[in-house]
Amino acid sequence: MFITTVSIFAAERFQLTTAEIGWMITSMGVIKLLVRLFIFNPLLRKFGDVKTAMIGFTFFIGSYIWLTFLNNLWEYMLVFVLVGFATSCTLPVMAARLSGSVGKNKQGEIMGLNTAVDNVSQIIGPSAGSYLISLPSVYAYGLSMAGFSLLTIFLSTIPLKKRTIT
């Protein structure tokens, strides 16, 4: 929900121009690339996949809670950096764990299902996020994303066993 609605949030909260929002989203991409190239692998070697993902989820939750209370543009930029870091720590680990939960001959199928779920979230996220931003409470947007991150942590703790897809 964050990446699909963050431009609306930035325009509402800080009256940013489209160019400024574009640069902020670009900066998130750069941060994700840098984390993936230089930080992710050392973290993964030191902590393992589960702890690395949990570090990422912790950054997601902290960032989204902070998003709720921030008042300055520099804080907003820092949230972008932290969300980029969190994304780089969680997505590769979760994709690898999901792929490893099925036999080799079903990995493409399970990743296809993962893409389908992601596509559904890209349908629901903009509508839900836009609605949350439109509410009178400034807390709804950030706290709901933190709640979704907590739900994801809970769901990710369910042990994955090799399964057969029929």
C-alpha positions as CSV (number, residue, x, y, z in Angstrom):
1,M,0.0,0.0,0.0
2,F,2.9,2.4,0.8
3,I,4.4,2.7,-2.6
4,T,1.1,3.0,-4.4
5,T,-0.2,5.8,-2.1
6,V,2.8,7.6,-0.9
7,S,2.6,10.3,-3.5
8,I,-0.9,11.1,-2.4
9,F,0.3,11.3,1.2
10,A,3.2,13.5,0.3
11,A,1.0,15.9,-1.7
12,E,-1.5,16.1,1.2
13,R,0.9,16.4,4.1
14,F,3.7,18.4,2.6
15,Q,2.3,19.9,-0.6
16,L,5.1,18.4,-2.6
17,T,5.2,18.9,-6.4
18,T,5.0,15.9,-8.7
19,A,8.8,16.4,-9.5
20,E,9.7,16.3,-5.8
21,I,7.5,13.2,-5.3
22,G,9.2,11.6,-8.3
23,W,12.6,12.3,-6.9
24,M,11.6,10.8,-3.5
25,I,10.3,7.6,-5.1
26,T,13.5,7.4,-7.2
27,S,15.6,7.8,-4.1
28,M,13.8,4.8,-2.6
29,G,14.8,2.7,-5.6
30,V,18.4,3.8,-5.2
31,I,18.4,3.0,-1.5
32,K,16.9,-0.5,-2.2
33,L,19.6,-1.1,-4.8
34,L,22.4,0.1,-2.5
35,V,21.1,-2.0,0.4
36,R,20.7,-5.0,-1.8
37,L,24.3,-4.6,-3.2
38,F,26.2,-3.7,0.0
39,I,24.2,-4.5,3.1
40,F,21.8,-7.4,2.5
41,N,24.4,-10.2,2.0
42,P,26.5,-9.3,5.1
43,L,23.2,-9.1,7.2
44,L,22.1,-12.5,5.8
45,R,25.4,-14.1,6.5
46,K,25.5,-12.7,10.0
47,F,21.9,-13.3,11.1
48,G,20.4,-15.8,8.7
49,D,17.3,-15.5,6.6
50,V,14.6,-15.4,9.4
51,K,16.4,-12.8,11.5
52,T,17.2,-10.7,8.5
53,A,13.5,-10.7,7.5
54,M,12.6,-9.8,11.1
55,I,15.0,-6.9,11.0
56,G,13.3,-5.7,7.8
57,F,9.8,-6.1,9.3
58,T,10.9,-4.2,12.4
59,F,12.0,-1.3,10.2
60,F,8.7,-1.5,8.3
61,I,6.7,-1.2,11.5
62,G,8.9,1.5,13.0
63,S,8.8,3.5,9.8
64,Y,5.1,3.3,9.4
65,I,4.5,4.3,13.0
66,W,6.9,7.2,12.6
67,L,5.1,8.2,9.4
68,T,2.0,8.7,11.5
69,F,3.7,11.3,13.7
70,L,6.2,13.0,11.5
71,N,6.0,16.8,10.9
72,N,9.1,17.6,8.9
73,L,10.1,16.8,5.4
74,W,13.5,15.5,6.5
75,E,11.7,12.9,8.6
76,Y,9.6,11.9,5.6
77,M,12.8,11.4,3.6
78,L,14.2,9.3,6.4
79,V,11.1,7.1,6.4
80,F,11.7,6.6,2.7
81,V,15.2,5.4,3.4
82,L,14.0,3.1,6.2
83,V,11.2,1.6,4.1
84,G,13.7,1.0,1.3
85,F,16.0,-0.8,3.7
86,A,13.1,-2.8,5.1
87,T,12.0,-3.8,1.6
88,S,15.5,-5.0,0.7
89,C,15.7,-7.1,3.8
90,T,12.3,-8.8,3.6
91,L,11.3,-9.4,0.0
92,P,14.3,-11.6,-1.1
93,V,14.1,-13.7,2.0
94,M,10.3,-14.2,1.9
95,A,10.5,-15.1,-1.9
96,A,13.3,-17.6,-1.2
97,R,11.3,-19.2,1.7
98,L,8.2,-19.4,-0.3
99,S,10.0,-21.0,-3.3
100,G,11.7,-23.5,-0.9
101,S,8.3,-24.5,0.5
102,V,7.5,-26.6,-2.5
103,G,9.4,-29.1,-4.7
104,K,11.6,-27.9,-7.5
105,N,9.0,-28.8,-10.1
106,K,6.4,-26.5,-8.5
107,Q,8.6,-23.5,-7.7
108,G,7.4,-21.6,-10.8
109,E,3.8,-22.3,-9.9
110,I,4.2,-21.0,-6.3
111,M,6.0,-17.9,-7.5
112,G,3.2,-17.3,-10.0
113,L,0.7,-17.5,-7.1
114,N,2.9,-15.1,-5.2
115,T,2.8,-12.7,-8.1
116,A,-1.0,-13.0,-8.3
117,V,-1.3,-12.1,-4.6
118,D,1.0,-9.1,-5.2
119,N,-1.3,-8.1,-8.1
120,V,-4.4,-8.3,-5.9
121,S,-2.6,-6.1,-3.3
122,Q,-1.9,-3.6,-6.0
123,I,-5.6,-3.4,-6.7
124,I,-6.7,-3.1,-3.1
125,G,-3.8,-1.1,-1.8
126,P,-4.4,2.2,-3.7
127,S,-8.1,2.2,-2.9
128,A,-7.5,1.4,0.8
129,G,-4.6,3.7,1.2
130,S,-6.3,6.6,-0.5
131,Y,-9.3,6.1,1.7
132,L,-7.1,6.0,4.8
133,I,-5.4,9.2,3.8
134,S,-8.7,10.9,3.3
135,L,-9.9,10.2,6.9
136,P,-9.8,13.0,9.3
137,S,-7.4,11.1,11.6
138,V,-3.7,11.4,10.5
139,Y,-3.0,8.2,12.3
140,A,-5.1,5.8,10.2
141,Y,-2.6,5.6,7.2
142,G,0.6,4.8,9.1
143,L,-0.9,2.7,11.8
144,S,-2.8,0.5,9.4
145,M,0.4,-0.2,7.5
146,A,2.2,-1.0,10.7
147,G,-0.7,-3.3,11.5
148,F,-0.4,-5.1,8.2
149,S,3.3,-5.5,8.8
150,L,2.5,-7.1,12.2
151,L,0.1,-9.4,10.5
152,T,2.8,-10.4,7.9
153,I,5.2,-11.1,10.7
154,F,2.6,-13.4,12.4
155,L,1.9,-15.2,9.1
156,S,5.6,-15.6,8.3
157,T,6.2,-17.4,11.6
158,I,4.0,-20.2,10.5
159,P,6.4,-23.0,9.6
160,L,6.6,-23.8,5.9
161,K,6.9,-27.4,5.0
162,K,7.4,-28.9,1.6
163,R,4.0,-29.0,0.1
164,T,2.5,-30.4,-3.1
165,I,0.4,-28.1,-5.2
166,T,-2.4,-30.0,-6.9
